[in-house]
Structure formats: C-alpha cells, structure tokens
Amino acid sequence: MKHWVDPFTVAILIKVAKGLILPAAGGGGWLTRKWLISRSSQWAATQGQVQGILPGQEQALCVVTYSYSVNGEYYSGEIPIFKNRVFRKQDDVRLALPVGSRIDVRYAPGKPARSVGFIPDMIRNGAFPLHSGV
C-alpha cells in the first residue's frame, strides 16, 4: 500500500501545526488575533475591564486578561502583548493597563463569549509615556 504523503512531510506539517495553529487555538496566537480583528469590525462593542496580566507563552511578552458583560452575563478574554517600541517589558504593560482600567471589546453577534479586546489607541501608538529617554 502506497501512502500519498511520506512520513517526513507529515512530521513537517505537525511542526507547523504546533507552531501556528495550536497557540492560536488558545487565543494567544498572533495569526488568530489578526483574523479575529479583521472579522470583528462589524461586531457589537462594549467596555471591558482589565483583570490581570499573566506571563506570556510562545512569543508573547505577556497576556492581558479582561472581562466584559453582555445582557447581564459576564465573559472574559485575553490580549497577547508582544514586545514592541511601547511595551519592552511586562512592567510597561502593568503601568499602561493597570487592573481595573477600561478597554474596548468587540464580541461576536450570537456568540458573546467570542471577543477581541483592544488596547486604547493612545497607549498602542506610544502617546502614553512609559519610558524616560530612549
């Protein structure tokens, strides 16, 4: 019996799945977040509240957890934070997004548990002074 895919190809596909799909399935994947952001432009909006900051997984510096309410039901979500010009370390994130601070959240119509949290533009664009000097 001849296989249509050789074992080497299967091993490569498994590595790709572990590197891209599995982290994305947990909500922390960059690729999934980009996809959700693009889809969420037509979703309903609400205000969320930062609940905490957890250590990052994979390439993420950390993960901001948030909660929000829709029709009296509470839900939660996560925003992976990647090291960039604004966030160089976890303390920068804690300073900019302390527990209790507000963020914008968009949630899927009919599935309010599916959401995307957004860091305020002022912080994301670097207008929030986190660093003294370079």
MODELLER restraints for C-alpha pairs under 7 A, 6 or more apart:
rsr = mdl.restraints
at = mdl.atoms
rsr.add(forms.Gaussian(group=physical.xy_distance, feature=features.Distance(at['CA:23:A'], at['CA:29:A']), mean=4.99, stdev=0.5))
rsr.add(forms.Gaussian(group=physical.xy_distance, feature=features.Distance(at['CA:24:A'], at['CA:30:A']), mean=6.78, stdev=0.5))
rsr.add(forms.Gaussian(group=physical.xy_distance, feature=features.Distance(at['CA:24:A'], at['CA:31:A']), mean=6.56, stdev=0.5))
rsr.add(forms.Gaussian(group=physical.xy_distance, feature=features.Distance(at['CA:24:A'], at['CA:32:A']), mean=5.21, stdev=0.5))
rsr.add(forms.Gaussian(group=physical.xy_distance, feature=features.Distance(at['CA:27:A'], at['CA:78:A']), mean=6.90, stdev=0.5))
rsr.add(forms.Gaussian(group=physical.xy_distance, feature=features.Distance(at['CA:28:A'], at['CA:79:A']), mean=6.99, stdev=0.5))
rsr.add(forms.Gaussian(group=physical.xy_distance, feature=features.Distance(at['CA:28:A'], at['CA:80:A']), mean=5.38, stdev=0.5))
rsr.add(forms.Gaussian(group=physical.xy_distance, feature=features.Distance(at['CA:36:A'], at['CA:116:A']), mean=6.77, stdev=0.5))
rsr.add(forms.Gaussian(group=physical.xy_distance, feature=features.Distance(at['CA:37:A'], at['CA:116:A']), mean=6.61, stdev=0.5))
rsr.add(forms.Gaussian(group=physical.xy_distance, feature=features.Distance(at['CA:40:A'], at['CA:106:A']), mean=6.32, stdev=0.5))
rsr.add(forms.Gaussian(group=physical.xy_distance, feature=features.Distance(at['CA:43:A'], at['CA:106:A']), mean=5.71, stdev=0.5))
rsr.add(forms.Gaussian(group=physical.xy_distance, feature=features.Distance(at['CA:43:A'], at['CA:107:A']), mean=5.64, stdev=0.5))
rsr.add(forms.Gaussian(group=physical.xy_distance, feature=features.Distance(at['CA:43:A'], at['CA:108:A']), mean=5.38, stdev=0.5))
rsr.add(forms.Gaussian(group=physical.xy_distance, feature=features.Distance(at['CA:43:A'], at['CA:109:A']), mean=6.18, stdev=0.5))
rsr.add(forms.Gaussian(group=physical.xy_distance, feature=features.Distance(at['CA:44:A'], at['CA:106:A']), mean=5.50, stdev=0.5))
rsr.add(forms.Gaussian(group=physical.xy_distance, feature=features.Distance(at['CA:44:A'], at['CA:107:A']), mean=5.66, stdev=0.5))
rsr.add(forms.Gaussian(group=physical.xy_distance, feature=features.Distance(at['CA:44:A'], at['CA:108:A']), mean=6.82, stdev=0.5))
rsr.add(forms.Gaussian(group=physical.xy_distance, feature=features.Distance(at['CA:44:A'], at['CA:109:A']), mean=6.68, stdev=0.5))
rsr.add(forms.Gaussian(group=physical.xy_distance, feature=features.Distance(at['CA:45:A'], at['CA:105:A']), mean=5.70, stdev=0.5))
rsr.add(forms.Gaussian(group=physical.xy_distance, feature=features.Distance(at['CA:45:A'], at['CA:106:A']), mean=4.41, stdev=0.5))
rsr.add(forms.Gaussian(group=physical.xy_distance, feature=features.Distance(at['CA:45:A'], at['CA:107:A']), mean=6.52, stdev=0.5))
rsr.add(forms.Gaussian(group=physical.xy_distance, feature=features.Distance(at['CA:46:A'], at['CA:104:A']), mean=6.19, stdev=0.5))
rsr.add(forms.Gaussian(group=physical.xy_distance, feature=features.Distance(at['CA:46:A'], at['CA:105:A']), mean=5.34, stdev=0.5))
rsr.add(forms.Gaussian(group=physical.xy_distance, feature=features.Distance(at['CA:46:A'], at['CA:106:A']), mean=6.32, stdev=0.5))
rsr.add(forms.Gaussian(group=physical.xy_distance, feature=features.Distance(at['CA:47:A'], at['CA:68:A']), mean=6.51, stdev=0.5))
rsr.add(forms.Gaussian(group=physical.xy_distance, feature=features.Distance(at['CA:47:A'], at['CA:102:A']), mean=6.50, stdev=0.5))
rsr.add(forms.Gaussian(group=physical.xy_distance, feature=features.Distance(at['CA:47:A'], at['CA:103:A']), mean=5.87, stdev=0.5))
rsr.add(forms.Gaussian(group=physical.xy_distance, feature=features.Distance(at['CA:47:A'], at['CA:104:A']), mean=4.92, stdev=0.5))
rsr.add(forms.Gaussian(group=physical.xy_distance, feature=features.Distance(at['CA:47:A'], at['CA:105:A']), mean=5.69, stdev=0.5))
rsr.add(forms.Gaussian(group=physical.xy_distance, feature=features.Distance(at['CA:48:A'], at['CA:66:A']), mean=6.23, stdev=0.5))
rsr.add(forms.Gaussian(group=physical.xy_distance, feature=features.Distance(at['CA:48:A'], at['CA:67:A']), mean=5.44, stdev=0.5))
rsr.add(forms.Gaussian(group=physical.xy_distance, feature=features.Distance(at['CA:48:A'], at['CA:68:A']), mean=4.45, stdev=0.5))
rsr.add(forms.Gaussian(group=physical.xy_distance, feature=features.Distance(at['CA:48:A'], at['CA:102:A']), mean=5.64, stdev=0.5))
rsr.add(forms.Gaussian(group=physical.xy_distance, feature=features.Distance(at['CA:48:A'], at['CA:103:A']), mean=5.14, stdev=0.5))
rsr.add(forms.Gaussian(group=physical.xy_distance, feature=features.Distance(at['CA:48:A'], at['CA:104:A']), mean=5.90, stdev=0.5))
rsr.add(forms.Gaussian(group=physical.xy_distance, feature=features.Distance(at['CA:48:A'], at['CA:105:A']), mean=5.82, stdev=0.5))
rsr.add(forms.Gaussian(group=physical.xy_distance, feature=features.Distance(at['CA:49:A'], at['CA:66:A']), mean=5.31, stdev=0.5))
rsr.add(forms.Gaussian(group=physical.xy_distance, feature=features.Distance(at['CA:49:A'], at['CA:67:A']), mean=5.43, stdev=0.5))
rsr.add(forms.Gaussian(group=physical.xy_distance, feature=features.Distance(at['CA:49:A'], at['CA:68:A']), mean=6.46, stdev=0.5))
rsr.add(forms.Gaussian(group=physical.xy_distance, feature=features.Distance(at['CA:49:A'], at['CA:100:A']), mean=5.48, stdev=0.5))
rsr.add(forms.Gaussian(group=physical.xy_distance, feature=features.Distance(at['CA:49:A'], at['CA:101:A']), mean=5.62, stdev=0.5))
rsr.add(forms.Gaussian(group=physical.xy_distance, feature=features.Distance(at['CA:49:A'], at['CA:102:A']), mean=4.68, stdev=0.5))
rsr.add(forms.Gaussian(group=physical.xy_distance, feature=features.Distance(at['CA:49:A'], at['CA:103:A']), mean=6.05, stdev=0.5))
rsr.add(forms.Gaussian(group=physical.xy_distance, feature=features.Distance(at['CA:50:A'], at['CA:64:A']), mean=6.93, stdev=0.5))
rsr.add(forms.Gaussian(group=physical.xy_distance, feature=features.Distance(at['CA:50:A'], at['CA:65:A']), mean=5.95, stdev=0.5))
rsr.add(forms.Gaussian(group=physical.xy_distance, feature=features.Distance(at['CA:50:A'], at['CA:66:A']), mean=4.33, stdev=0.5))
rsr.add(forms.Gaussian(group=physical.xy_distance, feature=features.Distance(at['CA:50:A'], at['CA:67:A']), mean=6.68, stdev=0.5))
rsr.add(forms.Gaussian(group=physical.xy_distance, feature=features.Distance(at['CA:50:A'], at['CA:98:A']), mean=6.96, stdev=0.5))
rsr.add(forms.Gaussian(group=physical.xy_distance, feature=features.Distance(at['CA:50:A'], at['CA:99:A']), mean=5.03, stdev=0.5))
rsr.add(forms.Gaussian(group=physical.xy_distance, feature=features.Distance(at['CA:50:A'], at['CA:100:A']), mean=5.13, stdev=0.5))
rsr.add(forms.Gaussian(group=physical.xy_distance, feature=features.Distance(at['CA:50:A'], at['CA:101:A']), mean=5.46, stdev=0.5))
rsr.add(forms.Gaussian(group=physical.xy_distance, feature=features.Distance(at['CA:50:A'], at['CA:102:A']), mean=6.35, stdev=0.5))
rsr.add(forms.Gaussian(group=physical.xy_distance, feature=features.Distance(at['CA:51:A'], at['CA:65:A']), mean=5.39, stdev=0.5))
rsr.add(forms.Gaussian(group=physical.xy_distance, feature=features.Distance(at['CA:51:A'], at['CA:66:A']), mean=4.95, stdev=0.5))
rsr.add(forms.Gaussian(group=physical.xy_distance, feature=features.Distance(at['CA:51:A'], at['CA:67:A']), mean=6.66, stdev=0.5))
rsr.add(forms.Gaussian(group=physical.xy_distance, feature=features.Distance(at['CA:51:A'], at['CA:99:A']), mean=5.23, stdev=0.5))
rsr.add(forms.Gaussian(group=physical.xy_distance, feature=features.Distance(at['CA:51:A'], at['CA:100:A']), mean=6.31, stdev=0.5))
rsr.add(forms.Gaussian(group=physical.xy_distance, feature=features.Distance(at['CA:52:A'], at['CA:64:A']), mean=5.93, stdev=0.5))
rsr.add(forms.Gaussian(group=physical.xy_distance, feature=features.Distance(at['CA:52:A'], at['CA:65:A']), mean=5.28, stdev=0.5))
rsr.add(forms.Gaussian(group=physical.xy_distance, feature=features.Distance(at['CA:52:A'], at['CA:99:A']), mean=5.59, stdev=0.5))
rsr.add(forms.Gaussian(group=physical.xy_distance, feature=features.Distance(at['CA:53:A'], at['CA:62:A']), mean=6.64, stdev=0.5))
rsr.add(forms.Gaussian(group=physical.xy_distance, feature=features.Distance(at['CA:53:A'], at['CA:63:A']), mean=5.60, stdev=0.5))
rsr.add(forms.Gaussian(group=physical.xy_distance, feature=features.Distance(at['CA:53:A'], at['CA:64:A']), mean=4.58, stdev=0.5))
rsr.add(forms.Gaussian(group=physical.xy_distance, feature=features.Distance(at['CA:53:A'], at['CA:65:A']), mean=6.12, stdev=0.5))
rsr.add(forms.Gaussian(group=physical.xy_distance, feature=features.Distance(at['CA:54:A'], at['CA:62:A']), mean=5.63, stdev=0.5))
rsr.add(forms.Gaussian(group=physical.xy_distance, feature=features.Distance(at['CA:54:A'], at['CA:63:A']), mean=5.11, stdev=0.5))
rsr.add(forms.Gaussian(group=physical.xy_distance, feature=features.Distance(at['CA:54:A'], at['CA:64:A']), mean=6.46, stdev=0.5))
rsr.add(forms.Gaussian(group=physical.xy_distance, feature=features.Distance(at['CA:55:A'], at['CA:61:A']), mean=6.93, stdev=0.5))
rsr.add(forms.Gaussian(group=physical.xy_distance, feature=features.Distance(at['CA:55:A'], at['CA:62:A']), mean=4.55, stdev=0.5))
rsr.add(forms.Gaussian(group=physical.xy_distance, feature=features.Distance(at['CA:55:A'], at['CA:63:A']), mean=6.25, stdev=0.5))
rsr.add(forms.Gaussian(group=physical.xy_distance, feature=features.Distance(at['CA:56:A'], at['CA:62:A']), mean=3.60, stdev=0.5))
rsr.add(forms.Gaussian(group=physical.xy_distance, feature=features.Distance(at['CA:56:A'], at['CA:63:A']), mean=5.47, stdev=0.5))
rsr.add(forms.Gaussian(group=physical.xy_distance, feature=features.Distance(at['CA:59:A'], at['CA:82:A']), mean=6.90, stdev=0.5))
rsr.add(forms.Gaussian(group=physical.xy_distance, feature=features.Distance(at['CA:60:A'], at['CA:80:A']), mean=5.88, stdev=0.5))
rsr.add(forms.Gaussian(group=physical.xy_distance, feature=features.Distance(at['CA:60:A'], at['CA:81:A']), mean=5.54, stdev=0.5))
rsr.add(forms.Gaussian(group=physical.xy_distance, feature=features.Distance(at['CA:60:A'], at['CA:82:A']), mean=4.69, stdev=0.5))
rsr.add(forms.Gaussian(group=physical.xy_distance, feature=features.Distance(at['CA:61:A'], at['CA:81:A']), mean=5.61, stdev=0.5))
rsr.add(forms.Gaussian(group=physical.xy_distance, feature=features.Distance(at['CA:61:A'], at['CA:82:A']), mean=5.02, stdev=0.5))
rsr.add(forms.Gaussian(group=physical.xy_distance, feature=features.Distance(at['CA:61:A'], at['CA:83:A']), mean=5.69, stdev=0.5))
rsr.add(forms.Gaussian(group=physical.xy_distance, feature=features.Distance(at['CA:61:A'], at['CA:89:A']), mean=6.97, stdev=0.5))
rsr.add(forms.Gaussian(group=physical.xy_distance, feature=features.Distance(at['CA:61:A'], at['CA:90:A']), mean=6.68, stdev=0.5))
rsr.add(forms.Gaussian(group=physical.xy_distance, feature=features.Distance(at['CA:62:A'], at['CA:80:A']), mean=6.15, stdev=0.5))
rsr.add(forms.Gaussian(group=physical.xy_distance, feature=features.Distance(at['CA:62:A'], at['CA:81:A']), mean=5.37, stdev=0.5))
rsr.add(forms.Gaussian(group=physical.xy_distance, feature=features.Distance(at['CA:62:A'], at['CA:90:A']), mean=6.43, stdev=0.5))
rsr.add(forms.Gaussian(group=physical.xy_distance, feature=features.Distance(at['CA:63:A'], at['CA:78:A']), mean=6.24, stdev=0.5))
rsr.add(forms.Gaussian(group=physical.xy_distance, feature=features.Distance(at['CA:63:A'], at['CA:79:A']), mean=5.51, stdev=0.5))
rsr.add(forms.Gaussian(group=physical.xy_distance, feature=features.Distance(at['CA:63:A'], at['CA:80:A']), mean=4.44, stdev=0.5))
rsr.add(forms.Gaussian(group=physical.xy_distance, feature=features.Distance(at['CA:63:A'], at['CA:81:A']), mean=5.71, stdev=0.5))
rsr.add(forms.Gaussian(group=physical.xy_distance, feature=features.Distance(at['CA:64:A'], at['CA:78:A']), mean=5.52, stdev=0.5))
rsr.add(forms.Gaussian(group=physical.xy_distance, feature=features.Distance(at['CA:64:A'], at['CA:79:A']), mean=5.05, stdev=0.5))
rsr.add(forms.Gaussian(group=physical.xy_distance, feature=features.Distance(at['CA:64:A'], at['CA:80:A']), mean=6.39, stdev=0.5))
rsr.add(forms.Gaussian(group=physical.xy_distance, feature=features.Distance(at['CA:65:A'], at['CA:77:A']), mean=5.79, stdev=0.5))
rsr.add(forms.Gaussian(group=physical.xy_distance, feature=features.Distance(at['CA:65:A'], at['CA:78:A']), mean=4.45, stdev=0.5))
rsr.add(forms.Gaussian(group=physical.xy_distance, feature=features.Distance(at['CA:65:A'], at['CA:79:A']), mean=6.46, stdev=0.5))
rsr.add(forms.Gaussian(group=physical.xy_distance, feature=features.Distance(at['CA:66:A'], at['CA:76:A']), mean=5.51, stdev=0.5))
rsr.add(forms.Gaussian(group=physical.xy_distance, feature=features.Distance(at['CA:66:A'], at['CA:77:A']), mean=5.37, stdev=0.5))
rsr.add(forms.Gaussian(group=physical.xy_distance, feature=features.Distance(at['CA:66:A'], at['CA:78:A']), mean=6.14, stdev=0.5))
rsr.add(forms.Gaussian(group=physical.xy_distance, feature=features.Distance(at['CA:67:A'], at['CA:74:A']), mean=6.87, stdev=0.5))
rsr.add(forms.Gaussian(group=physical.xy_distance, feature=features.Distance(at['CA:67:A'], at['CA:75:A']), mean=5.54, stdev=0.5))
rsr.add(forms.Gaussian(group=physical.xy_distance, feature=features.Distance(at['CA:67:A'], at['CA:76:A']), mean=4.14, stdev=0.5))
rsr.add(forms.Gaussian(group=physical.xy_distance, feature=features.Distance(at['CA:67:A'], at['CA:77:A']), mean=6.33, stdev=0.5))
rsr.add(forms.Gaussian(group=physical.xy_distance, feature=features.Distance(at['CA:68:A'], at['CA:74:A']), mean=5.72, stdev=0.5))
rsr.add(forms.Gaussian(group=physical.xy_distance, feature=features.Distance(at['CA:68:A'], at['CA:75:A']), mean=5.43, stdev=0.5))
rsr.add(forms.Gaussian(group=physical.xy_distance, feature=features.Distance(at['CA:68:A'], at['CA:76:A']), mean=6.21, stdev=0.5))
rsr.add(forms.Gaussian(group=physical.xy_distance, feature=features.Distance(at['CA:69:A'], at['CA:75:A']), mean=6.10, stdev=0.5))
rsr.add(forms.Gaussian(group=physical.xy_distance, feature=features.Distance(at['CA:70:A'], at['CA:112:A']), mean=6.87, stdev=0.5))
rsr.add(forms.Gaussian(group=physical.xy_distance, feature=features.Distance(at['CA:75:A'], at['CA:113:A']), mean=5.82, stdev=0.5))
rsr.add(forms.Gaussian(group=physical.xy_distance, feature=features.Distance(at['CA:77:A'], at['CA:115:A']), mean=6.57, stdev=0.5))
rsr.add(forms.Gaussian(group=physical.xy_distance, feature=features.Distance(at['CA:79:A'], at['CA:117:A']), mean=6.19, stdev=0.5))
rsr.add(forms.Gaussian(group=physical.xy_distance, feature=features.Distance(at['CA:83:A'], at['CA:89:A']), mean=6.99, stdev=0.5))
rsr.add(forms.Gaussian(group=physical.xy_distance, feature=features.Distance(at['CA:86:A'], at['CA:126:A']), mean=5.55, stdev=0.5))
rsr.add(forms.Gaussian(group=physical.xy_distance, feature=features.Distance(at['CA:87:A'], at['CA:93:A']), mean=6.17, stdev=0.5))
rsr.add(forms.Gaussian(group=physical.xy_distance, feature=features.Distance(at['CA:92:A'], at['CA:130:A']), mean=6.23, stdev=0.5))
rsr.add(forms.Gaussian(group=physical.xy_distance, feature=features.Distance(at['CA:96:A'], at['CA:123:A']), mean=6.88, stdev=0.5))
rsr.add(forms.Gaussian(group=physical.xy_distance, feature=features.Distance(at['CA:103:A'], at['CA:117:A']), mean=6.76, stdev=0.5))
rsr.add(forms.Gaussian(group=physical.xy_distance, feature=features.Distance(at['CA:103:A'], at['CA:118:A']), mean=6.06, stdev=0.5))
rsr.add(forms.Gaussian(group=physical.xy_distance, feature=features.Distance(at['CA:103:A'], at['CA:119:A']), mean=6.00, stdev=0.5))
rsr.add(forms.Gaussian(group=physical.xy_distance, feature=features.Distance(at['CA:103:A'], at['CA:120:A']), mean=6.34, stdev=0.5))
rsr.add(forms.Gaussian(group=physical.xy_distance, feature=features.Distance(at['CA:104:A'], at['CA:117:A']), mean=5.90, stdev=0.5))
rsr.add(forms.Gaussian(group=physical.xy_distance, feature=features.Distance(at['CA:104:A'], at['CA:118:A']), mean=5.27, stdev=0.5))
rsr.add(forms.Gaussian(group=physical.xy_distance, feature=features.Distance(at['CA:105:A'], at['CA:115:A']), mean=6.65, stdev=0.5))
rsr.add(forms.Gaussian(group=physical.xy_distance, feature=features.Distance(at['CA:105:A'], at['CA:116:A']), mean=5.66, stdev=0.5))
rsr.add(forms.Gaussian(group=physical.xy_distance, feature=features.Distance(at['CA:105:A'], at['CA:117:A']), mean=4.42, stdev=0.5))
rsr.add(forms.Gaussian(group=physical.xy_distance, feature=features.Distance(at['CA:105:A'], at['CA:118:A']), mean=6.11, stdev=0.5))
rsr.add(forms.Gaussian(group=physical.xy_distance, feature=features.Distance(at['CA:106:A'], at['CA:115:A']), mean=5.52, stdev=0.5))
rsr.add(forms.Gaussian(group=physical.xy_distance, feature=features.Distance(at['CA:106:A'], at['CA:116:A']), mean=5.36, stdev=0.5))
rsr.add(forms.Gaussian(group=physical.xy_distance, feature=features.Distance(at['CA:106:A'], at['CA:117:A']), mean=6.56, stdev=0.5))
rsr.add(forms.Gaussian(group=physical.xy_distance, feature=features.Distance(at['CA:107:A'], at['CA:114:A']), mean=5.63, stdev=0.5))
rsr.add(forms.Gaussian(group=physical.xy_distance, feature=features.Distance(at['CA:107:A'], at['CA:115:A']), mean=4.14, stdev=0.5))
rsr.add(forms.Gaussian(group=physical.xy_distance, feature=features.Distance(at['CA:107:A'], at['CA:116:A']), mean=6.45, stdev=0.5))
rsr.add(forms.Gaussian(group=physical.xy_distance, feature=features.Distance(at['CA:108:A'], at['CA:114:A']), mean=5.63, stdev=0.5))
rsr.add(forms.Gaussian(group=physical.xy_distance, feature=features.Distance(at['CA:108:A'], at['CA:115:A']), mean=6.28, stdev=0.5))
rsr.add(forms.Gaussian(group=physical.xy_distance, feature=features.Distance(at['CA:122:A'], at['CA:128:A']), mean=6.05, stdev=0.5))
